[in-house]
Amino acid sequence: MKTVEGGNLKITVTPQEVIINDNVKAIQPSIKASNGVIVRVDNLLLPPDLSN
C-alpha cells in the first residue's frame, strides 16, 4: 500500500490482528470517514528517512 508521501506500507492481516510494517498493530476497528478510514495504532509510523 502506498502512503501519501509515496512510501510503502507492509500490511499483514491474520484472524487475530492487523500489523503494519512488522511492528505497528491496529488496536481498534477502523472508523469510516468521508474520505477514507481512520485506524488507531499502538506505535508511530515514521517515514523511511526518519526511521533509520
MOPAC internal coordinates of N, CA, C and O (Angstrom, degrees):
PM7 1SCF
backbone

  N    0.0000 0     0.00 0     0.00 0    0    0    0
  C    1.4321 1     0.00 0     0.00 0    1    0    0
  C    1.5302 1   107.34 1     0.00 0    2    1    0
  O    1.2310 1   120.10 1   -42.51 1    3    2    1
  N    1.3199 1   117.42 1   137.49 1    3    2    1
  C    1.4666 1   122.77 1   179.33 1    5    3    2
  C    1.5287 1   110.71 1   -90.36 1    6    5    3
  O    1.2310 1   121.02 1   -35.76 1    7    6    5
  N    1.3386 1   115.65 1   144.24 1    7    6    5
  C    1.4595 1   121.35 1   174.10 1    9    7    6
  C    1.5249 1   109.18 1   -88.98 1   10    9    7
  O    1.2310 1   120.53 1    -8.10 1   11   10    9
  N    1.3148 1   116.58 1   171.90 1   11   10    9
  C    1.4641 1   121.80 1   177.30 1   13   11   10
  C    1.5252 1   110.40 1   -59.83 1   14   13   11
  O    1.2310 1   120.23 1   144.72 1   15   14   13
  N    1.3291 1   117.16 1   -35.28 1   15   14   13
  C    1.4662 1   121.69 1  -178.65 1   17   15   14
  C    1.5238 1   112.80 1   -84.41 1   18   17   15
  O    1.2310 1   119.57 1  -178.61 1   19   18   17
  N    1.3276 1   118.43 1     1.39 1   19   18   17
  C    1.4559 1   121.20 1   177.52 1   21   19   18
  C    1.5095 1   115.12 1    94.76 1   22   21   19
  O    1.2310 1   119.95 1  -179.86 1   23   22   21
  N    1.3226 1   117.69 1     0.14 1   23   22   21
  C    1.4625 1   120.80 1   177.03 1   25   23   22
  C    1.5190 1   111.17 1   -76.99 1   26   25   23
  O    1.2310 1   120.62 1    -4.91 1   27   26   25
  N    1.3091 1   116.42 1   175.09 1   27   26   25
  C    1.4621 1   121.81 1   179.26 1   29   27   26
  C    1.5192 1   110.94 1  -112.10 1   30   29   27
  O    1.2310 1   120.84 1   -36.38 1   31   30   29
  N    1.3312 1   116.00 1   143.62 1   31   30   29
  C    1.4554 1   122.78 1   172.48 1   33   31   30
  C    1.5210 1   107.98 1  -114.68 1   34   33   31
  O    1.2310 1   120.64 1   -43.83 1   35   34   33
  N    1.3163 1   116.39 1   136.17 1   35   34   33
  C    1.4639 1   121.39 1   173.90 1   37   35   34
  C    1.5256 1   106.93 1   -98.82 1   38   37   35
  O    1.2310 1   120.06 1   -63.05 1   39   38   37
  N    1.3196 1   117.48 1   116.95 1   39   38   37
  C    1.4596 1   122.97 1  -178.43 1   41   39   38
  C    1.5268 1   108.47 1  -107.50 1   42   41   39
  O    1.2310 1   120.46 1   -56.00 1   43   42   41
  N    1.3379 1   116.73 1   124.00 1   43   42   41
  C    1.4593 1   122.37 1   176.70 1   45   43   42
  C    1.5204 1   107.83 1  -115.87 1   46   45   43
  O    1.2310 1   120.61 1   -56.71 1   47   46   45
  N    1.3313 1   116.43 1   123.29 1   47   46   45
  C    1.4622 1   121.62 1  -178.20 1   49   47   46
  C    1.5215 1   108.68 1  -116.34 1   50   49   47
  O    1.2310 1   121.00 1   -54.30 1   51   50   49
  N    1.3320 1   115.70 1   125.70 1   51   50   49
  C    1.4589 1   121.85 1   174.03 1   53   51   50
  C    1.5276 1   107.08 1  -122.88 1   54   53   51
  O    1.2310 1   119.44 1    -9.43 1   55   54   53
  N    1.3178 1   118.67 1   170.57 1   55   54   53
  C    1.4683 1   119.31 1   176.87 1   57   55   54
  C    1.5384 1   113.16 1   -60.34 1   58   57   55
  O    1.2310 1   119.96 1   155.88 1   59   58   57
  N    1.3382 1   117.67 1   -24.12 1   59   58   57
  C    1.4626 1   121.19 1  -176.31 1   61   59   58
  C    1.5284 1   114.32 1   -96.84 1   62   61   59
  O    1.2310 1   119.68 1   152.99 1   63   62   61
  N    1.3473 1   118.22 1   -27.01 1   63   62   61
  C    1.4617 1   119.09 1  -172.44 1   65   63   62
  C    1.5229 1   112.77 1  -160.78 1   66   65   63
  O    1.2310 1   122.04 1   -12.62 1   67   66   65
  N    1.3386 1   113.70 1   167.38 1   67   66   65
  C    1.4591 1   122.29 1   172.95 1   69   67   66
  C    1.5200 1   106.86 1  -119.97 1   70   69   67
  O    1.2310 1   120.43 1   -53.59 1   71   70   69
  N    1.3416 1   116.78 1   126.41 1   71   70   69
  C    1.4625 1   121.77 1  -178.25 1   73   71   70
  C    1.5257 1   108.49 1  -120.73 1   74   73   71
  O    1.2310 1   121.16 1   -44.28 1   75   74   73
  N    1.3288 1   115.39 1   135.72 1   75   74   73
  C    1.4594 1   122.33 1  -179.02 1   77   75   74
  C    1.5228 1   108.42 1  -112.13 1   78   77   75
  O    1.2310 1   120.61 1   -50.84 1   79   78   77
  N    1.3369 1   116.44 1   129.16 1   79   78   77
  C    1.4739 1   123.25 1   178.30 1   81   79   78
  C    1.5311 1   112.84 1    53.49 1   82   81   79
  O    1.2310 1   119.84 1  -145.91 1   83   82   81
  N    1.3088 1   117.91 1    34.09 1   83   82   81
  C    1.4728 1   124.71 1   175.44 1   85   83   82
  C    1.5249 1   115.43 1    66.40 1   86   85   83
  O    1.2310 1   118.67 1   178.38 1   87   86   85
  N    1.3473 1   120.14 1    -1.62 1   87   86   85
  C    1.4687 1   118.81 1  -177.28 1   89   87   86
  C    1.5243 1   115.12 1  -144.28 1   90   89   87
  O    1.2310 1   119.35 1  -178.91 1   91   90   89
  N    1.3106 1   118.85 1     1.09 1   91   90   89
  C    1.4623 1   121.46 1   179.95 1   93   91   90
  C    1.5242 1   107.83 1  -120.07 1   94   93   91
  O    1.2310 1   120.86 1   -55.26 1   95   94   93
  N    1.3356 1   115.95 1   124.74 1   95   94   93
  C    1.4566 1   121.01 1  -176.06 1   97   95   94
  C    1.5302 1   110.72 1  -106.75 1   98   97   95
  O    1.2310 1   120.63 1   -46.02 1   99   98   97
  N    1.3326 1   116.40 1   133.98 1   99   98   97
  C    1.4579 1   121.22 1   171.46 1  101   99   98
  C    1.5258 1   106.95 1   -71.10 1  102  101   99
  O    1.2310 1   120.14 1   -52.46 1  103  102  101
  N    1.3451 1   117.33 1   127.54 1  103  102  101
  C    1.4647 1   118.72 1  -172.24 1  105  103  102
  C    1.5164 1   114.56 1  -112.84 1  106  105  103
  O    1.2310 1   119.71 1  -176.50 1  107  106  105
  N    1.3203 1   118.16 1     3.50 1  107  106  105
  C    1.4582 1   119.97 1   172.60 1  109  107  106
  C    1.5164 1   107.99 1  -155.32 1  110  109  107
  O    1.2310 1   120.11 1   -18.36 1  111  110  109
  N    1.3163 1   117.39 1   161.64 1  111  110  109
  C    1.4683 1   119.00 1   179.60 1  113  111  110
  C    1.5289 1   111.48 1   -59.25 1  114  113  111
  O    1.2310 1   121.10 1   -27.24 1  115  114  113
  N    1.3216 1   115.50 1   152.76 1  115  114  113
  C    1.4625 1   120.72 1   178.85 1  117  115  114
  C    1.5196 1   110.48 1   -65.34 1  118  117  115
  O    1.2310 1   121.27 1   -31.88 1  119  118  117
  N    1.3295 1   115.18 1   148.12 1  119  118  117
  C    1.4581 1   122.60 1   177.50 1  121  119  118
  C    1.5207 1   107.09 1  -109.87 1  122  121  119
  O    1.2310 1   119.96 1   -55.36 1  123  122  121
  N    1.3284 1   117.68 1   124.64 1  123  122  121
  C    1.4573 1   120.93 1   179.48 1  125  123  122
  C    1.5219 1   110.17 1   -71.20 1  126  125  123
  O    1.2310 1   120.88 1   -45.28 1  127  126  125
  N    1.3323 1   115.92 1   134.72 1  127  126  125
  C    1.4606 1   122.99 1   174.82 1  129  127  126
  C    1.5287 1   107.38 1  -121.91 1  130  129  127
  O    1.2310 1   120.47 1   -10.14 1  131  130  129
  N    1.3202 1   116.70 1   169.86 1  131  130  129
  C    1.4653 1   119.74 1  -177.42 1  133  131  130
  C    1.5253 1   112.62 1   -66.24 1  134  133  131
  O    1.2310 1   120.10 1   155.20 1  135  134  133
  N    1.3396 1   117.41 1   -24.80 1  135  134  133
  C    1.4668 1   119.87 1  -177.23 1  137  135  134
  C    1.5319 1   113.16 1  -121.09 1  138  137  135
  O    1.2310 1   119.65 1  -160.83 1  139  138  137
  N    1.3258 1   118.27 1    19.17 1  139  138  137
  C    1.4643 1   121.41 1   179.82 1  141  139  138
  C    1.5106 1   110.82 1   156.16 1  142  141  139
  O    1.2310 1   120.72 1    32.81 1  143  142  141
  N    1.3283 1   116.23 1  -147.19 1  143  142  141
  C    1.4600 1   121.38 1   177.90 1  145  143  142
  C    1.5231 1   109.77 1  -131.29 1  146  145  143
  O    1.2310 1   121.16 1   -25.76 1  147  146  145
  N    1.3149 1   115.38 1   154.24 1  147  146  145
  C    1.4622 1   122.78 1   176.99 1  149  147  146
  C    1.5236 1   106.76 1  -110.80 1  150  149  147
  O    1.2310 1   120.64 1   -49.67 1  151  150  149
  N    1.3263 1   116.38 1   130.33 1  151  150  149
  C    1.4620 1   121.30 1   179.73 1  153  151  150
  C    1.5219 1   108.18 1  -124.23 1  154  153  151
  O    1.2310 1   120.30 1   -57.81 1  155  154  153
  N    1.3253 1   117.04 1   122.19 1  155  154  153
  C    1.4648 1   121.30 1   175.85 1  157  155  154
  C    1.5248 1   108.22 1   -80.69 1  158  157  155
  O    1.2310 1   120.73 1   -47.67 1  159  158  157
  N    1.3364 1   116.21 1   132.33 1  159  158  157
  C    1.4653 1   121.18 1  -177.56 1  161  159  158
  C    1.5223 1   110.08 1  -123.69 1  162  161  159
  O    1.2310 1   120.65 1   -16.57 1  163  162  161
  N    1.3403 1   116.37 1   163.43 1  163  162  161
  C    1.4634 1   121.02 1  -175.72 1  165  163  162
  C    1.5234 1   114.26 1   -96.07 1  166  165  163
  O    1.2310 1   119.62 1  -174.29 1  167  166  165
  N    1.3307 1   118.32 1     5.71 1  167  166  165
  C    1.4582 1   121.46 1  -178.59 1  169  167  166
  C    1.5224 1   108.53 1  -156.26 1  170  169  167
  O    1.2310 1   120.13 1   -13.10 1  171  170  169
  N    1.3195 1   117.36 1   166.90 1  171  170  169
  C    1.4593 1   121.41 1   178.01 1  173  171  170
  C    1.5156 1   111.16 1   -78.66 1  174  173  171
  O    1.2310 1   121.13 1   -36.54 1  175  174  173
  N    1.3234 1   115.45 1   143.46 1  175  174  173
  C    1.4614 1   121.61 1   170.55 1  177  175  174
  C    1.5189 1   106.59 1  -102.94 1  178  177  175
  O    1.2310 1   120.35 1   -67.60 1  179  178  177
  N    1.3235 1   116.94 1   112.40 1  179  178  177
  C    1.4572 1   121.85 1  -177.60 1  181  179  178
  C    1.5197 1   110.76 1  -103.62 1  182  181  179
  O    1.2310 1   120.23 1   -32.40 1  183  182  181
  N    1.3491 1   117.16 1   147.60 1  183  182  181
  C    1.4660 1   119.59 1   173.64 1  185  183  182
  C    1.5274 1   109.62 1   -62.18 1  186  185  183
  O    1.2310 1   119.78 1   -28.99 1  187  186  185
  N    1.3308 1   118.02 1   151.01 1  187  186  185
  C    1.4734 1   120.84 1  -177.25 1  189  187  186
  C    1.5280 1   113.80 1   -54.20 1  190  189  187
  O    1.2310 1   119.42 1   142.72 1  191  190  189
  N    1.3230 1   118.71 1   -37.28 1  191  190  189
  C    1.4653 1   120.08 1  -178.18 1  193  191  190
  C    1.5265 1   112.58 1   -70.04 1  194  193  191
  O    1.2310 1   119.23 1   161.77 1  195  194  193
  N    1.3215 1   119.07 1   -18.23 1  195  194  193
  C    1.4648 1   121.92 1   177.28 1  197  195  194
  C    1.5255 1   112.82 1   -98.06 1  198  197  195
  O    1.2310 1   120.01 1   160.70 1  199  198  197
  N    1.3115 1   117.59 1   -19.30 1  199  198  197
  C    1.4645 1   119.74 1  -174.84 1  201  199  198
  C    1.5216 1   113.54 1   -91.71 1  202  201  199
  O    1.2310 1   119.29 1   177.27 1  203  202  201
  N    1.3142 1   118.96 1    -2.73 1  203  202  201
  C    1.4766 1   121.34 1   178.84 1  205  203  202
  C    1.4992 1   111.58 1   -97.08 1  206  205  203
  O    1.2310 1   120.10 1   180.00 1  207  206  205

